[in-house]
Amino acid sequence: MSFSSETKDELCRVPLSRECCAQAEAYGILLYCHTFDRREVRIVTANDSLAARLPRLFRRAFGLEFDRLPPENSAGKRSFLITDEQKLLTIFSTFGQENAVACHINYGVLESDCCRQSFLRGAFLAGGSITDPMKRYHLELLCPHPSVSREAHNLLLEMGFAPKETRRAGACLAYFKQSEAIEDVLTTMGAPLAAMAVMQAKMEKDVSNTVNRRVNCDSANADKIVSAAQEQLAVIRELDRRYGLSNLPDPLQETAMLRIVNPDSSLTDLASLADPPVSKSCMSHRMKKLMDFLPDGE
């Protein structure tokens, strides 16, 4: 099951307790569904939870039944249909749009916060989707009505959200790509578990990115240490060939022998192996003296 389907399943478990909120949720579904006009209402869904919720939602919101339901135990996309004129008039009248020519959002029926949240839930159930947050952050609402999309955008702004907008195959698309915004939208709609999953995914990605950065940094540092050690060994061998290490001052002679015996060790490690142990800066100073014994370019 996709993350989007799981999110819709969670939203469909929100109780249908208040009539006004049931109407607001149905309003969101109708404005984002397949067909909502004077001739028919057609809601098409492949989500089992939404298919089970729709009849209960329309009874609670409008006190009516669908004219045609999908066959029992059907799978895939299922269609819910209303064509009865009186039922359609009841629906349009509920939202004060019995005389409207085009689809618009009647803000008057979405004045309370709970109704706005329910409207957003319905819009997502009918026209929304969300990508698995482990892959990327993307939540979208696809609306067939440009006027509704513009008005929904204003409604989202009033609710504290700022979606991006574009068009896809002639429809209007509002979308979010920031994990924090998606978490807030999911929580507002009534899907706190999905919001927590997004938060968890972000935490896991952050940990993974931190580990990768540290591994890359450690690898780069190791490469630098090995490269510097090889250069130091080359100089020490040349000093031994020309002058003999036994002729060096005791601190430098010890430093040279430590490097020969520990060709891959860092200066910090060499400093701890000195007798007595010295600081890293002291070991670095000794090593620099060794390196400066040979004239540049030799």
Steps between C-alpha positions, in 0.01 A plus 500: 500500500629845410564772757227705333247219548604456863451873557150490349418196713595699810290798388200273445517395864418856615151480660201659325383665818376845393263563210673825399838327479350210303359752255836679477683173432242405236542849351874442460438162338241638260714792384803275441321189371449368147170681422293754694245692295124549448461167323690264727739434780757233423768409753760250388743342746726199527543540875306240702466720807359794304262267313368381836480852643316675215148355560522577873638847430218594258233370738650709782555811285185503284275220623505330159625187324694461179294405196758248395763323706785282378440123519575341836852364541610680184866595467688771315332828422141526625241756394233662720224677305216745571278616214167559677408867456359541849811352660722725292292801603536399864877486466530832318257666743705383798787712374286792383579433136165391358514788250875500434618440145857390577665327796621735772583468869238656725717625786185557703462128569869472600522766767607279793844341526357149532305538176802634313704205622225263389482670159875453455466134599228448240704675231795275570289185506358579156787679325808464714806281522822486697834341414677260734708739713796260495525576127416871491266759653202573278130549583261622232136589435374468143184698420306500168350848563732804464267721705489247783878460491551877534251525785646194673841663476365806683339274758829319558678834542248599766566167673873577511615294201673623185484241221672531165278489191527361149286322239495137393306365202260796515435469874624729778758366742587632845796331664741504795863388497618600849481226762388738777213638289390148405504396867278797588257432214468133596442586865239760408312254277490241776793270415748541790647151446589588141648828624714308750615268219618805302678629809661160561613477138659845526684398819628180339618693193673758719680225696599323179627824346698580815659153501586528131656841551707370789607192303596717203683742726684218680590344166631833370700553821641148476606566143675820609677320784623223271614748235687713754655192662630376163656838431660499846636147451655598168681792665612286795644233268687767306636648824612155609674443165679837504583557864388200702220532751739443790651841428171679559418660835337250737143647475514494120658156493217369719243670276649344189504151655141536619392587148692204350345254746151655471464599133120544510460671838390857550714761670276471805575129524874558451494764774348249744767241410793732574704441815389697684172580316484845347222720366381482142634851435843394631502193274390716207785744571756215509366353178519839330865527605568164341326603179701825490833318512497450124511805274178571302453280196730220621 
